[in-house]
Amino acid sequence: MGPCLQRAGAWIQGWYVTENAANDFASLPVRQGESVLAGMALFDDAPSFEAFLRGGSWAREVQPALSRWLARPVESHRLVPTARSALHA
């Protein structure tokens, strides 16, 4: 996924995976028994992100390959920085 994102002009911020440890903080409910891979990448603007989702290697290569390994479809979420976010700098 990383090379595909980079070819589309995204700046990869990180990959996060499930920690399979007992939840010892009861105030924060967590799902147990699920494995999750979450990635975060930044695009220069919304049209670049939309173009990435509509076509290119993501649609042709990555999504079909991932569907063989994942229990559920890939989800993409567009996050918008708040007014005070450092991402505006």
Secondary structure, 3 states (H helix, E strand, C coil): CHHHHHHCCCEEEEEEECCCCCCCCCCCCCCCCCCCEEEEEECCCHHHHHHHHHCHHHHHHHHHHHHCCCCCCCCCCCCCCCCCCHHHC
